[in-house]
């Protein structure tokens, strides 16, 4: 049989298999394709819209979009690391360290003089890059080159960087930031759109291009899918793995800088929940703890779900302890759903191969 005829037989077989699936099999196939996020989103919207009509109001949706910016940046970095089969517990400490360091530098340069506003904001952003690189390199070198488990490395760096943050700040917030930074960047709008939302758009585009259409993106998925096979195929696994943690560090630092503008001060305890929330958002958005899967679109939807959950609970006046319980439950649901989705994929492939 020729190659063309053989391919035609296989394709026809798959089509016939797809058309003869039962309702239960179609449900499993749909779950394998879309995961648990769509039904969870529908339930979330219905519950909170019925509980409080303000949830779907234009003003609240704009607020929700603005609040989602910071978690989205952190979750995108977390997603990159998850693709490689690791995770980063230090993102929250990174956010706090960036906030304190950048705020300290900006207040020293600014000194209350408006003519130094641009210079102070510039040096504050330079510190974003410096902190992000340092945190990313520490984690990346520990995981990729020293071969230490990602949990141990990022847990240790979380403790170290949190301690450095408290030493620098003395446990107190740092105020006196440039008005342009806090008003225009943190709370400003351009053509009705919040500035933080506009400032994240280039990041989304770059991340989408990198993961979908670059060699580095393909290498990341290959590393997460099978690191040994990636090594045999000539991929520089250790270097690519280290760069993944650097990307995560830079995105978390950028989130810390924008969040500092939003709260108008350097906060040593900023971003404490980001580690849990970012992992939850990335996993519920399609990333896998075992590596090899993840994407910008799914992570965006995962962040919207997590922030929508938090926003809805705030409207229902639930306290922070109750919200922590809810986020933890969602993380467990996301991990279980990921396992079930993997089994659903295997079953779907088996049915289509008949």
ChimeraX attribute file (.defattr): number of C-alpha atoms within 10 A of each C-alpha:
attribute: neighborCount
match mode: 1-to-1
recipient: residues
	/A:1	6
	/A:2	7
	/A:3	8
	/A:4	8
	/A:5	10
	/A:6	10
	/A:7	12
	/A:8	12
	/A:9	12
	/A:10	14
	/A:11	14
	/A:12	11
	/A:13	15
	/A:14	17
	/A:15	12
	/A:16	13
	/A:17	16
	/A:18	18
	/A:19	11
	/A:20	13
	/A:21	15
	/A:22	10
	/A:23	9
	/A:24	9
	/A:25	16
	/A:26	15
	/A:27	13
	/A:28	19
	/A:29	22
	/A:30	16
	/A:31	21
	/A:32	22
	/A:33	13
	/A:34	14
	/A:35	22
	/A:36	21
	/A:37	19
	/A:38	15
	/A:39	11
	/A:40	14
	/A:41	18
	/A:42	11
	/A:43	12
	/A:44	16
	/A:45	17
	/A:46	11
	/A:47	13
	/A:48	20
	/A:49	15
	/A:50	11
	/A:51	13
	/A:52	13
	/A:53	10
	/A:54	15
	/A:55	21
	/A:56	16
	/A:57	12
	/A:58	10
	/A:59	11
	/A:60	15
	/A:61	15
	/A:62	16
	/A:63	13
	/A:64	19
	/A:65	20
	/A:66	20
	/A:67	19
	/A:68	21
	/A:69	24
	/A:70	26
	/A:71	27
	/A:72	30
	/A:73	26
	/A:74	33
	/A:75	33
	/A:76	30
	/A:77	27
	/A:78	32
	/A:79	34
	/A:80	31
	/A:81	29
	/A:82	29
	/A:83	28
	/A:84	29
	/A:85	24
	/A:86	23
	/A:87	25
	/A:88	30
	/A:89	24
	/A:90	28
	/A:91	36
	/A:92	27
	/A:93	31
	/A:94	35
	/A:95	37
	/A:96	30
	/A:97	33
	/A:98	36
	/A:99	34
	/A:100	30
	/A:101	24
	/A:102	31
	/A:103	32
	/A:104	23
	/A:105	19
	/A:106	27
	/A:107	21
	/A:108	13
	/A:109	21
	/A:110	20
	/A:111	15
	/A:112	14
	/A:113	9
	/A:114	13
	/A:115	10
	/A:116	15
	/A:117	20
	/A:118	16
	/A:119	14
	/A:120	24
	/A:121	22
	/A:122	16
	/A:123	16
	/A:124	24
	/A:125	21
	/A:126	14
	/A:127	23
	/A:128	28
	/A:129	17
	/A:130	18
	/A:131	24
	/A:132	28
	/A:133	21
	/A:134	15
	/A:135	26
	/A:136	30
	/A:137	20
	/A:138	18
	/A:139	31
	/A:140	32
	/A:141	20
	/A:142	19
	/A:143	22
	/A:144	21
	/A:145	14
	/A:146	12
	/A:147	12
	/A:148	15
	/A:149	14
	/A:150	20
	/A:151	14
	/A:152	15
	/A:153	21
	/A:154	25
	/A:155	15
	/A:156	15
	/A:157	22
	/A:158	22
	/A:159	14
	/A:160	13
	/A:161	21
	/A:162	21
	/A:163	15
	/A:164	18
	/A:165	24
	/A:166	17
	/A:167	12
	/A:168	14
	/A:169	18
	/A:170	11
	/A:171	14
	/A:172	14
	/A:173	17
	/A:174	21
	/A:175	16
	/A:176	17
	/A:177	27
	/A:178	26
	/A:179	15
	/A:180	16
	/A:181	23
	/A:182	20
	/A:183	15
	/A:184	17
	/A:185	19
	/A:186	22
	/A:187	18
	/A:188	16
	/A:189	15
	/A:190	9
	/A:191	6
	/A:192	8
	/A:193	13
	/A:194	19
	/A:195	19
	/A:196	25
	/A:197	16
	/A:198	14
	/A:199	13
	/A:200	17
	/A:201	12
	/A:202	10
	/A:203	14
	/A:204	17
	/A:205	11
	/A:206	10
	/A:207	19
	/A:208	16
	/A:209	13
	/A:210	14
	/A:211	19
	/A:212	13
	/A:213	11
	/A:214	11
	/A:215	10
	/A:216	16
	/A:217	20
	/A:218	14
	/A:219	22
	/A:220	28
	/A:221	22
	/A:222	23
	/A:223	25
	/A:224	24
	/A:225	18
	/A:226	15
	/A:227	21
	/A:228	13
	/A:229	12
	/A:230	18
	/A:231	14
	/A:232	10
	/A:233	10
	/A:234	9
	/A:235	18
	/A:236	13
	/A:237	22
	/A:238	19
	/A:239	13
	/A:240	19
	/A:241	25
	/A:242	22
	/A:243	22
	/A:244	28
	/A:245	31
	/A:246	24
	/A:247	22
	/A:248	32
	/A:249	33
	/A:250	27
	/A:251	28
	/A:252	35
	/A:253	34
	/A:254	26
	/A:255	28
	/A:256	33
	/A:257	28
	/A:258	27
	/A:259	28
	/A:260	27
	/A:261	25
	/A:262	21
	/A:263	14
	/A:264	22
	/A:265	22
	/A:266	29
	/A:267	27
	/A:268	28
	/A:269	20
	/A:270	22
	/A:271	24
	/A:272	17
	/A:273	15
	/A:274	23
	/A:275	21
	/A:276	18
	/A:277	26
	/A:278	30
	/A:279	29
	/A:280	28
	/A:281	32
	/A:282	34
	/A:283	27
	/A:284	31
	/A:285	30
	/A:286	26
	/A:287	30
	/A:288	25
	/A:289	23
	/A:290	15
	/A:291	24
	/A:292	22
	/A:293	21
	/A:294	25
	/A:295	19
	/A:296	24
	/A:297	14
	/A:298	21
	/A:299	27
	/A:300	21
	/A:301	20
	/A:302	28
	/A:303	30
	/A:304	22
	/A:305	24
	/A:306	25
	/A:307	21
	/A:308	22
	/A:309	20
	/A:310	19
	/A:311	21
	/A:312	24
	/A:313	17
	/A:314	13
	/A:315	16
	/A:316	13
	/A:317	11
	/A:318	12
	/A:319	10
	/A:320	12
	/A:321	8
	/A:322	12
	/A:323	17
	/A:324	15
	/A:325	11
	/A:326	16
	/A:327	19
	/A:328	15
	/A:329	12
	/A:330	19
	/A:331	22
	/A:332	14
	/A:333	16
	/A:334	25
	/A:335	17
	/A:336	13
	/A:337	20
	/A:338	23
	/A:339	13
	/A:340	17
	/A:341	22
	/A:342	15
	/A:343	13
	/A:344	21
	/A:345	17
	/A:346	13
	/A:347	16
	/A:348	22
	/A:349	13
	/A:350	11
	/A:351	16
	/A:352	18
	/A:353	13
	/A:354	11
